[in-house]
């Protein structure tokens, strides 16, 4: 069953007109017919079922019943990721969204290959949001993660949470998956393809970030970001 996000509050019995992009997706991509049941998520993250009516290539959704469920992570995950090249960044956005991330903070560090100018990065935010919206719909999430403009490395400390970690390939003793604490609000920092400099790791640890390992193998940056989200989400399920 296809899910869509709508920018208003829904109630049983109401009818809403879907956006042109959503209508095109339903009629031209998915070839939906009148009466097809869909899932709708409103601005309060409430989920409803409804059926569609078609009027001159416009789709009207008639709301029939609420859906009572909880698919969001028990951990509020802020994922700070050094900018990665091209399709690998898009893949990371998609998979991190599916794995329950709450917010993504792109940053530029010393060894980043990607160093977008601010105006270029701003233009890309709309595309990033579209990728995350589609991933949130596919995975039946109730919320679309937030994403901000890329920031300089040293501004990461402005995005700290109750618990703060930095994934570091040279960390040998502290494995993220072994944490026993009740993690509910976490920031995880993941570096670029070339890793962090010693000065960057020192800066983060001196400012309250715990250095952690994601396992025995060296992971690509985008893989590390997604693996970290999965570990944190699993820890949240364990602590329910």
Wavefront OBJ file of the C-alpha trace (Angstrom):
o trace
v 0.000 0.000 0.000
v 1.451 3.355 -1.036
v 1.973 6.067 1.577
v 1.981 9.844 1.089
v 2.647 12.791 3.404
v 0.174 15.676 3.406
v 0.655 19.160 4.805
v -2.516 19.446 6.846
v -4.353 17.819 9.737
v -6.576 14.916 8.726
v -9.826 13.617 10.205
v -12.073 10.723 9.219
v -14.640 11.756 6.629
v -12.739 14.629 5.073
v -11.595 14.809 1.465
v -8.324 16.344 0.313
v -6.843 17.076 -3.085
v -3.427 15.490 -3.561
v -0.604 17.587 -4.985
v 0.084 17.511 -8.743
v 3.265 15.486 -8.161
v 1.407 12.973 -5.982
v -1.439 12.713 -8.477
v 1.021 12.119 -11.322
v 2.777 9.415 -9.290
v -0.505 7.661 -8.522
v -2.008 7.824 -12.017
v 0.973 7.698 -14.377
v 3.624 5.788 -12.417
v 1.595 3.387 -10.257
v -1.445 3.323 -12.583
v -3.852 3.484 -9.650
v -7.562 3.162 -10.317
v -10.434 4.906 -8.590
v -11.158 3.292 -5.222
v -7.519 2.329 -4.533
v -6.668 2.382 -0.814
v -3.668 4.488 0.241
v -1.967 5.524 3.496
v -1.762 9.210 4.408
v 0.373 10.833 7.121
v -0.651 14.300 8.281
v 1.282 17.198 9.834
v 0.804 15.726 13.307
v 2.404 12.412 12.211
v -0.982 10.677 12.448
v -1.674 7.919 9.927
v -4.943 7.333 8.081
v -6.296 5.110 5.346
v -8.308 6.504 2.483
v -9.492 5.699 -1.015
v -8.945 7.786 -4.102
v -11.321 9.468 -6.510
v -10.128 10.705 -9.894
v -11.330 13.904 -11.557
v -9.566 15.132 -14.729
v -6.136 13.813 -13.678
v -6.608 15.199 -10.192
v -6.738 12.798 -7.271
v -9.017 13.325 -4.293
v -8.378 11.201 -1.204
v -11.354 10.366 1.015
v -10.249 9.599 4.590
v -11.881 6.461 6.003
v -10.090 5.365 9.194
v -7.101 6.034 11.450
v -4.170 3.645 11.743
v -2.860 3.082 15.266
v 0.814 2.116 15.122
v 4.271 3.312 16.130
v 7.038 2.900 13.549
v 9.406 5.640 14.742
v 12.692 4.902 16.507
v 12.822 4.983 20.309
v 16.062 6.949 19.934
v 16.122 10.492 18.561
v 19.131 10.177 16.240
v 20.971 13.217 14.932
v 23.398 11.961 12.288
v 26.253 14.352 11.489
v 27.996 13.174 8.313
v 30.928 14.620 6.417
v 29.908 15.379 2.847
v 30.310 12.379 0.497
v 30.488 12.391 -3.298
v 27.418 12.087 -5.517
v 25.308 8.952 -5.540
v 26.840 7.599 -2.332
v 25.500 10.622 -0.437
v 22.042 10.085 -1.906
v 22.181 6.390 -0.944
v 23.139 7.322 2.617
v 20.216 9.758 2.897
v 17.783 7.101 1.714
v 19.037 4.322 3.988
v 19.486 6.505 7.073
v 15.882 7.633 6.645
v 14.706 4.022 6.435
v 16.716 3.237 9.590
v 14.963 5.916 11.648
v 17.259 8.954 11.703
v 15.612 12.125 13.005
v 17.978 14.788 11.639
v 20.956 14.905 9.296
v 23.716 17.475 9.760
v 26.135 17.612 6.793
v 29.545 19.086 7.582
v 32.850 19.907 5.913
v 36.033 18.611 7.530
v 39.709 18.720 6.543
v 39.702 15.568 4.404
v 36.336 16.033 2.722
v 36.498 15.503 -1.023
v 33.251 17.443 -1.457
v 33.492 21.110 -0.552
v 30.330 22.639 -1.983
v 29.982 26.363 -2.091
v 27.084 27.490 0.142
v 24.879 28.496 -2.787
v 25.354 25.086 -4.446
v 24.555 23.214 -1.233
v 21.382 25.206 -0.684
v 20.121 24.269 -4.169
v 20.678 20.608 -3.352
v 18.620 20.670 -0.154
v 15.365 20.415 -2.080
v 16.611 17.266 -3.825
v 17.835 15.816 -0.527
v 14.420 16.421 1.023
v 12.743 14.656 -1.910
v 14.995 11.604 -1.468
v 14.192 11.429 2.248
v 10.464 11.940 1.676
v 10.328 9.012 -0.751
v 12.339 6.835 1.656
v 10.060 7.763 4.558
v 6.992 6.891 2.477
v 8.473 3.562 1.376
v 9.390 2.564 4.951
v 6.031 3.695 6.428
v 7.642 6.270 8.671
v 5.472 8.867 10.356
v 8.005 11.702 10.010
v 10.404 12.950 7.364
v 13.879 13.606 8.784
v 15.176 17.159 8.853
v 18.336 18.164 7.009
v 20.256 21.424 7.284
v 22.796 23.220 5.106
v 26.374 21.944 5.404
v 28.278 23.483 8.308
v 31.990 23.890 9.140
v 33.468 21.081 11.255
v 33.835 23.123 14.448
v 30.129 23.978 14.490
v 29.297 20.322 15.201
v 29.326 21.077 18.913
v 26.207 23.221 18.353
v 24.325 20.019 17.466
v 25.076 17.967 20.572
v 22.409 15.789 22.170
v 22.086 14.117 25.568
v 24.618 11.492 24.396
v 27.285 12.191 21.778
v 29.485 9.778 19.817
v 32.057 9.968 17.041
v 32.713 6.901 14.906
v 36.492 6.409 14.738
v 38.232 3.606 12.889
v 41.178 3.605 15.333
v 38.975 3.066 18.399
v 39.735 -0.429 19.697
v 37.929 -0.743 23.041
v 34.548 1.010 22.927
v 31.997 -0.612 20.579
v 28.835 1.412 20.029
v 26.637 -1.683 20.128
v 27.757 -2.532 23.683
v 26.318 0.577 25.346
v 23.968 -0.336 28.190
v 22.703 3.140 29.006
v 19.146 4.179 28.181
v 19.851 6.050 24.962
v 16.997 8.299 23.919
v 18.632 11.383 22.375
v 21.910 10.853 20.511
v 24.230 12.611 18.083
v 26.545 10.386 16.025
v 29.351 11.965 14.000
v 30.739 10.106 10.967
v 33.782 11.352 9.093
v 34.702 11.556 5.384
v 36.300 8.984 3.090
v 39.763 9.992 4.299
v 38.828 9.848 7.969
v 39.334 12.475 10.663
v 42.637 14.137 11.427
v 44.089 13.648 14.917
v 43.278 17.269 15.663
v 39.626 16.786 14.711
v 39.234 13.707 16.925
v 40.853 15.570 19.813
v 38.515 18.524 19.288
v 35.431 16.311 19.422
v 36.505 14.241 22.426
v 37.496 17.392 24.325
v 34.001 18.732 23.652
v 32.046 15.773 25.019
v 31.957 13.252 22.151
v 32.808 9.647 23.014
v 34.986 7.860 20.450
v 33.344 4.570 19.389
v 33.992 1.676 17.045
v 31.355 0.389 14.619
v 33.034 -3.005 14.326
v 36.250 -4.759 13.324
v 36.269 -3.717 9.668
v 36.950 -0.388 7.982
v 33.675 0.868 6.529
v 33.060 3.344 3.746
v 31.717 6.627 5.042
v 28.153 6.051 3.823
v 28.151 2.480 5.186
v 29.407 3.695 8.569
v 26.612 6.271 8.762
v 23.910 3.678 8.097
v 25.521 1.040 10.341
v 25.638 3.570 13.174
v 21.937 4.351 12.747
v 21.052 0.655 12.827
v 23.081 0.092 16.008
v 21.473 3.066 17.751
v 17.971 2.052 16.669
v 18.613 -1.491 17.939
v 19.846 -0.145 21.278
v 16.641 1.874 21.518
v 14.524 -1.238 20.947
v 16.539 -3.115 23.562
v 15.891 -0.444 26.180
v 12.104 -0.287 25.757
l 1 2 3 4 5 6 7 8 9 10 11 12 13 14 15 16 17 18 19 20 21 22 23 24 25 26 27 28 29 30 31 32 33 34 35 36 37 38 39 40 41 42 43 44 45 46 47 48 49 50 51 52 53 54 55 56 57 58 59 60 61 62 63 64 65 66 67 68 69 70 71 72 73 74 75 76 77 78 79 80 81 82 83 84 85 86 87 88 89 90 91 92 93 94 95 96 97 98 99 100 101 102 103 104 105 106 107 108 109 110 111 112 113 114 115 116 117 118 119 120 121 122 123 124 125 126 127 128 129 130 131 132 133 134 135 136 137 138 139 140 141 142 143 144 145 146 147 148 149 150 151 152 153 154 155 156 157 158 159 160 161 162 163 164 165 166 167 168 169 170 171 172 173 174 175 176 177 178 179 180 181 182 183 184 185 186 187 188 189 190 191 192 193 194 195 196 197 198 199 200 201 202 203 204 205 206 207 208 209 210 211 212 213 214 215 216 217 218 219 220 221 222 223 224 225 226 227 228 229 230 231 232 233 234 235 236 237 238 239 240
